[in-house]
């Protein structure tokens, strides 16, 4: 992460107010004692005063939190993932439950970039055109080890294609808890061999091409979701 580095409107952002998170933005609270992660919403903020968020909801359970408890906050501000350390200043129950958090003296930020690669461990199926002379040996099961909106790295125990060859990559992914299928034509851009224990692994760098609009949206949603998980903004599935 970079501290005090994002440039907004030509100036270095040094405060949460300058980062301008949207009211209603999803906020993740990470409590240290007792340990827990909770999703709430940003209600408002005042520089030098406090950050106001909705109170966490836990059905049928009294939240064992005390004023003064330290916690970590993660939220989005435009194209930036923000994180800061704070403490619970005040618990307010009327006219609606909300918390006041200490205004942060510093904010760690990380920019979400369009071509950011995210590590994955995703089972994929790789096929070739039925007119290809090697089509008899396809489809092949393989593993995608990193992915971005323009391409991926795919590992297999054999060469899937020469540089410049067209492949068809399919995978089942979950986006916001909904199962989706990615069907992506791709061109092999590079290959290299690495040792994988007692056998060799062939890594293929592929570039996605001619994606349909639905596939492009699913892919972007999946990559963005995985990026937020990797940077700690979103919990892994089932963590909350």
C-alpha positions in Angstrom: 0.0 0.0 0.0 1.0 3.6 -0.5 0.6 6.2 2.2 -0.5 9.7 1.1 0.3 9.0 -2.5 -3.0 9.2 -4.6 -3.2 12.4 -6.8 -6.7 13.8 -6.9 -7.5 17.0 -8.8 -3.8 17.6 -9.2 -3.1 17.4 -5.4 -1.8 14.7 -3.1 -4.7 13.4 -0.9 -3.8 13.5 2.7 -7.1 13.1 4.4 -10.2 11.0 4.1 -12.2 14.1 3.3 -10.0 14.7 0.2 -10.5 11.1 -0.9 -14.3 11.9 -0.8 -15.9 8.4 -0.2 -19.6 8.3 -1.1 -22.3 8.4 1.6 -23.9 5.0 1.6 -20.6 3.3 0.6 -20.1 -0.2 2.0 -17.6 -0.2 4.9 -15.8 -3.2 6.4 -15.0 -3.1 10.1 -12.4 -5.4 11.5 -12.6 -5.8 15.3 -9.6 -7.0 17.2 -11.2 -8.0 20.5 -13.4 -9.9 20.1 -12.1 -10.7 16.6 -14.7 -10.2 13.9 -15.5 -8.6 10.6 -18.7 -6.6 9.9 -20.2 -4.9 6.9 -21.8 -1.5 7.5 -22.5 1.7 5.6 -20.9 5.1 5.7 -23.3 7.7 7.0 -21.1 10.7 7.1 -17.7 12.2 8.2 -16.4 15.4 9.5 -12.7 16.2 9.2 -11.1 16.4 12.6 -14.3 15.1 14.1 -15.6 11.6 13.5 -16.6 9.0 10.8 -20.2 7.9 11.2 -21.2 4.4 10.2 -24.3 2.3 10.7 -24.1 -0.1 13.6 -23.3 -3.8 12.8 -26.3 -6.1 12.8 -26.0 -9.5 14.3 -29.4 -11.3 14.5 -30.3 -12.3 18.1 -26.9 -11.4 19.5 -25.7 -8.5 21.7 -22.6 -7.1 20.2 -19.9 -7.1 22.9 -18.3 -3.9 21.9 -17.2 -1.1 24.2 -16.4 2.6 23.4 -12.7 3.0 22.9 -12.2 -0.4 21.2 -9.6 -0.3 18.4 -10.6 -1.4 14.9 -9.5 -1.3 11.2 -11.8 0.3 8.6 -11.7 -0.6 4.9 -13.8 1.2 2.2 -13.8 2.4 -1.4 -13.3 6.0 -2.5 -13.7 6.3 -6.2 -10.9 4.1 -7.7 -9.1 3.8 -4.4 -9.2 1.1 -1.7 -8.7 2.9 1.6 -7.8 1.5 5.0 -7.1 3.2 8.4 -6.8 2.4 12.0 -9.3 4.0 14.4 -11.2 3.5 17.6 -14.9 3.4 18.5 -15.7 6.8 20.0 -19.4 6.5 20.7 -22.3 4.0 20.3 -25.6 5.7 19.6 -28.9 3.8 19.6 -31.4 6.5 18.8 -33.0 7.6 16.6 -31.3 4.7 14.8 -28.2 2.6 15.7 -24.9 4.1 14.5 -21.3 4.5 15.6 -18.9 7.4 15.7 -15.3 6.4 14.8 -12.3 8.5 15.5 -11.3 10.5 12.4 -8.1 9.0 11.0 -4.8 10.9 11.0 -3.5 8.9 8.1 -5.1 6.7 5.4 -3.4 3.9 3.4 -4.6 3.7 -0.2 -4.2 1.3 -3.1 -5.4 2.1 -6.6 -7.6 -0.3 -8.5 -6.0 -0.6 -11.9 -7.7 -1.7 -15.1 -5.1 -4.4 -15.9 -4.4 -5.6 -12.3 -3.6 -9.3 -12.2 -5.1 -11.3 -9.4 -4.0 -14.8 -8.2 -6.6 -17.5 -8.5 -6.8 -21.3 -8.3 -9.5 -21.8 -11.0 -10.3 -25.0 -12.8 -10.7 -24.3 -16.6 -11.5 -26.3 -19.7 -9.4 -25.5 -22.8 -10.6 -26.4 -26.3 -9.5 -25.6 -29.9 -11.4 -25.2 -33.1 -12.9 -28.5 -34.3 -11.1 -28.1 -37.6 -7.7 -27.9 -35.8 -5.6 -31.0 -36.6 -5.0 -31.4 -32.8 -8.7 -31.2 -32.0 -8.8 -35.0 -31.1 -6.9 -34.3 -27.9 -9.2 -31.6 -26.7 -10.9 -30.4 -24.5 -8.2 -30.4 -21.8 -8.6 -29.7 -18.1 -6.2 -27.1 -16.9 -5.7 -24.5 -14.1 -5.8 -20.7 -14.3 -3.3 -19.3 -11.7 -3.8 -15.6 -12.4 -6.3 -13.5 -14.4 -7.1 -10.0 -15.4 -9.6 -8.5 -17.8 -7.3 -8.9 -20.8 -5.8 -12.3 -20.3 -4.7 -15.0 -17.9 -2.0 -17.6 -17.1 -3.1 -21.2 -17.7 -1.1 -24.2 -16.5 -1.3 -27.7 -17.8 0.8 -30.8 -18.0 1.2 -30.5 -21.8 1.5 -27.8 -24.5 -2.0 -26.5 -25.2 -1.0 -24.5 -28.3 1.8 -22.7 -30.0 2.3 -18.9 -29.7 -0.3 -17.3 -31.9 -2.7 -20.2 -31.8 -6.4 -19.6 -30.8 -7.8 -21.4 -27.8 -11.3 -21.4 -26.2 -11.2 -21.1 -22.4 -14.3 -21.9 -20.3 -14.7 -21.7 -16.5 -17.4 -21.5 -13.9 -17.0 -18.6 -11.4 -19.0 -17.0 -8.6 -19.7 -13.3 -8.8 -21.5 -11.8 -5.8 -22.7 -15.3 -4.9 -24.2 -16.1 -8.3 -22.7 -18.8 -10.5 -21.6 -17.6 -13.9 -19.9 -19.3 -16.9 -17.0 -17.6 -18.7 -16.5 -18.6 -22.4 -13.5 -16.7 -23.6 -11.6 -17.0 -27.0 -7.9 -16.5 -26.3 -4.6 -16.3 -28.2 -1.5 -17.9 -26.8 1.1 -15.1 -26.4 3.9 -17.1 -24.6 4.7 -20.4 -23.0 7.3 -21.6 -20.6 8.0 -24.8 -18.7 8.5 -25.0 -14.9 9.0 -27.9 -12.5 5.9 -28.9 -10.5 7.1 -31.5 -8.1 7.6 -34.9 -9.9 6.3 -33.5 -13.3 6.7 -30.6 -15.5 4.1 -27.8 -15.8 3.6 -25.8 -18.9 2.4 -22.2 -18.3 0.6 -20.4 -21.1 0.1 -16.6 -21.2 -3.0 -16.0 -23.1 -4.8 -12.8 -24.3 -8.6 -12.8 -24.4 -10.0 -11.7 -27.8 -13.4 -11.1 -29.3 -15.2 -11.3 -26.0 -19.0 -11.0 -26.1 -20.4 -8.2 -24.0 -21.9 -10.6 -21.4 -18.6 -12.4 -21.0 -16.7 -9.1 -20.7 -19.0 -8.0 -17.8 -18.8 -11.3 -16.0 -15.0 -11.4 -16.3 -14.7 -7.8 -15.1 -16.9 -8.5 -12.2 -15.0 -11.6 -11.2 -11.6 -10.0 -11.5 -12.7 -6.9 -9.6 -14.2 -9.1 -6.8 -11.0 -11.2 -6.5 -8.9 -8.0 -6.4 -11.0 -6.7 -3.5 -10.6 -10.0 -1.7 -6.9 -10.0 -2.2 -6.5 -6.4 -0.9 -8.7 -7.2 2.2 -11.6 -5.0 1.3 -13.9 -8.0 0.8 -13.9 -11.1 3.0 -13.6 -14.5 1.4 -16.9 -16.2 0.8 -18.6 -17.1 4.1 -16.2 -15.1 6.2 -18.8 -12.6 7.4 
